[in-house]
Amino acid sequence: MPSYLDEFHSRAPGGVRVSRRQASRFAKEVAGDFNPIHDEDAKRFCVPGDLLFCLVLAHYGVSRRMAFTFQNMVGEDVELCFPQTDAPHLAIADAAGKVYLEVEREGEPSRDAALVGQLTRDYAAFSGQNFPHVLVPLMKSQGVMVNPQRPLVFYNSMAFEFGQWPVAGAPQLVFSKADLQVNGKRGDVDLNFDLVLEGQEVGSGCKKLVLSGLRPFEQEVMDALVRQYDGWKAAYQAA
């Protein structure tokens, strides 16, 4: 497992646990994500889905094709069980059987530390840039925005696939394009990326988000929300 992930989880008898502090630090220091839902004192706290993704890759390796579907949000100190299996389908659940993440995979997994480390770090950083850099222009182009008092943005799923396997090296993840489909108060977002090695595309993937409670876009209101977000980031970095 990449050593940098050691700081962001703890071993448990049946798997791993993530504390509020570990989750909050990962969100801010690795992903650059200052969503208050990941703050240590958040009432509706949850572990970043990106951290769960990184832990899965670190545990099982990287396969040629992988798909991740999030079923539930992970709260503090939930003991997550990582089953010992080579099956193409696996589920990350707690001791009571509640499933948080389902994974589909194809291809002999690679446990190359450089590949796993590069992909997990790049993906976390890519996700952390979603707001405001990608989502705000995307919402503006469709004339909608999230509720500023309760911005509901859900991590639905992600998948990637390599065109050649095994890959000889550690490709970088490069954002390619984004798309927003609006259906009433719901928005479905596709965030597409390429996997690039020495200037050549060797794979691609897509992260899917769901925006809930959409309303007509208001520039001044959105500007205030972005300033608030930037303020959280500045306050953390100054501490």
C-alpha positions in Angstrom: 0.0 0.0 0.0 1.4 3.5 -0.9 3.0 4.8 2.3 1.2 8.2 2.0 -2.1 6.4 2.7 -0.9 5.2 6.1 -1.7 8.5 7.6 -5.3 8.4 6.5 -6.6 5.1 7.8 -6.1 2.7 10.7 -6.0 -1.1 10.7 -8.8 -2.9 12.4 -9.3 -6.6 13.2 -11.8 -7.0 10.3 -10.4 -4.3 7.9 -9.8 -0.6 8.2 -11.2 2.4 9.9 -11.0 6.1 9.0 -11.4 8.7 11.7 -12.8 12.2 11.2 -9.4 13.7 11.4 -7.9 11.3 8.9 -10.7 11.8 6.5 -10.6 15.6 6.8 -6.9 15.7 6.3 -7.0 13.5 3.2 -9.8 15.7 1.7 -7.9 18.9 2.3 -4.2 17.9 1.9 -4.4 15.2 -0.8 -7.5 16.0 -2.8 -7.7 19.8 -2.2 -11.4 19.3 -1.3 -12.8 21.8 1.2 -16.4 20.6 1.1 -17.5 21.1 4.8 -19.1 17.6 4.8 -15.5 16.4 5.4 -14.7 18.7 8.2 -13.9 17.1 11.6 -16.8 18.8 13.3 -19.4 18.4 10.5 -22.8 17.2 11.6 -23.4 15.3 8.3 -19.8 14.1 8.2 -18.7 11.5 5.7 -15.4 10.0 4.6 -14.4 11.2 1.1 -15.3 8.7 -1.6 -11.9 9.4 -3.2 -10.2 8.0 -0.1 -12.2 4.8 -0.3 -11.3 4.5 -3.9 -7.6 4.9 -3.1 -7.7 2.3 -0.3 -9.4 -0.2 -2.7 -6.7 0.3 -5.3 -4.0 0.1 -2.7 -5.5 -3.2 -1.4 -6.4 -5.0 -4.6 -4.1 -3.4 -7.2 -5.1 -1.8 -10.5 -6.8 -3.9 -13.1 -7.2 -3.2 -16.8 -10.8 -2.2 -16.4 -12.4 -1.2 -13.1 -15.8 0.3 -12.2 -16.9 1.6 -8.8 -20.4 2.3 -7.7 -21.0 4.1 -4.3 -24.0 2.8 -2.4 -23.8 4.6 0.9 -21.7 7.3 2.6 -19.1 6.1 5.1 -19.3 7.7 8.6 -16.6 8.1 11.2 -14.8 5.0 12.5 -16.8 2.5 10.4 -15.0 -0.8 10.2 -14.7 -1.5 6.5 -14.2 -5.1 5.5 -12.0 -5.8 2.4 -12.8 -9.4 1.4 -9.9 -11.6 0.3 -11.1 -12.6 -3.2 -10.0 -12.7 -6.8 -13.6 -12.5 -8.0 -14.5 -9.9 -10.7 -17.1 -8.4 -8.4 -16.5 -7.4 -4.8 -18.3 -5.3 -2.2 -16.8 -3.2 0.6 -19.1 -3.5 3.6 -19.1 -3.1 7.3 -19.5 -5.9 9.9 -23.3 -5.7 9.7 -23.2 -6.3 6.0 -24.1 -2.7 4.9 -22.5 -2.2 1.5 -20.7 1.1 0.8 -18.9 0.5 -2.4 -19.3 -2.2 -5.2 -16.4 -2.9 -7.5 -16.2 -4.6 -10.9 -12.8 -5.5 -12.3 -11.3 -7.2 -15.3 -7.7 -8.2 -16.0 -4.9 -9.5 -13.9 -4.2 -6.8 -11.3 -1.0 -4.8 -11.1 0.4 -4.0 -7.7 3.2 -1.8 -9.0 3.7 0.8 -6.3 4.4 3.6 -8.9 1.3 2.9 -10.8 -1.0 2.7 -7.8 0.6 5.7 -6.2 0.4 7.9 -9.3 -3.2 6.9 -10.1 -4.5 7.4 -6.6 -2.8 10.7 -6.1 -3.8 12.0 -9.5 -7.4 10.9 -9.1 -7.8 12.5 -5.7 -6.4 15.8 -7.0 -8.6 15.6 -10.1 -11.7 15.2 -8.0 -10.7 18.0 -5.6 -10.8 20.4 -8.6 -14.4 19.6 -9.4 -15.7 22.6 -7.5 -15.4 25.4 -8.4 -13.2 25.0 -11.5 -15.3 22.6 -13.5 -18.8 22.5 -11.9 -19.4 26.3 -11.8 -18.8 26.9 -15.5 -20.7 23.7 -16.3 -23.8 24.8 -14.3 -23.6 28.3 -15.7 -23.7 27.0 -19.2 -26.9 25.1 -18.4 -28.5 28.0 -16.5 -28.7 26.1 -13.2 -27.0 25.9 -9.9 -27.1 24.0 -6.6 -28.9 25.4 -3.5 -26.2 27.6 -1.9 -27.7 26.9 1.6 -27.5 23.1 1.1 -25.4 22.2 -2.0 -26.2 18.6 -2.6 -23.5 17.0 -4.8 -23.3 13.2 -4.7 -20.4 11.0 -5.9 -22.3 8.3 -7.9 -19.7 6.2 -9.7 -16.5 6.1 -11.7 -14.8 3.7 -14.1 -11.6 3.5 -16.1 -10.1 1.3 -18.7 -6.6 0.9 -20.1 -6.3 0.3 -23.9 -3.1 -1.7 -23.4 -2.3 -4.0 -20.5 -0.2 -4.3 -18.6 0.9 -0.7 -18.8 4.7 -0.1 -18.7 4.9 2.8 -16.4 2.7 5.1 -14.3 0.4 7.2 -16.5 -0.8 10.6 -15.4 -4.5 11.4 -15.2 -5.5 14.3 -17.4 -9.0 16.0 -17.4 -10.5 15.9 -20.9 -14.1 17.1 -20.8 -17.3 17.5 -18.7 -21.0 17.2 -19.5 -24.1 18.1 -17.5 -27.6 16.7 -18.3 -30.4 18.5 -16.5 -33.7 16.8 -15.7 -35.8 19.1 -13.5 -34.1 19.6 -10.2 -31.6 16.8 -10.9 -28.3 17.1 -12.8 -26.1 14.2 -14.0 -22.5 15.2 -14.5 -19.9 13.2 -16.4 -16.3 14.2 -15.7 -14.1 12.5 -18.3 -10.3 12.0 -18.1 -7.5 10.4 -20.1 -4.6 8.3 -18.8 -1.5 9.5 -20.5 2.0 8.0 -20.5 4.9 9.8 -22.2 2.5 11.9 -24.3 0.4 8.9 -25.4 -3.1 8.1 -24.3 -3.1 4.6 -22.8 -6.6 4.7 -21.2 -9.6 6.7 -20.2 -12.2 7.0 -17.6 -15.2 8.9 -16.3 -16.4 10.1 -12.9 -20.2 10.6 -12.4 -21.8 13.0 -10.0 -25.4 13.8 -9.2 -26.5 17.4 -8.4 -29.7 17.6 -6.5 -32.0 20.6 -5.7 -31.1 22.6 -8.8 -32.5 26.1 -9.3 -32.0 28.9 -11.8 -28.4 30.2 -12.0 -27.7 33.5 -10.2 -24.2 34.9 -10.8 -24.0 36.9 -7.6 -25.2 34.0 -5.4 -22.7 31.6 -7.1 -19.9 34.2 -6.7 -20.7 34.3 -2.9 -20.6 30.5 -2.7 -17.2 30.4 -4.4 -15.9 33.1 -2.1 -17.1 31.1 0.9 -15.4 28.0 -0.4 -12.2 29.9 -1.1 -12.4 31.3 2.4 -12.5 27.8 3.9 -9.5 26.8 1.9 -7.5 29.9 2.9 -8.4 29.5 6.6 -7.2 25.9 6.7 -4.0 26.7 4.9 -3.3 29.6 7.3 -3.9 27.5 10.4 
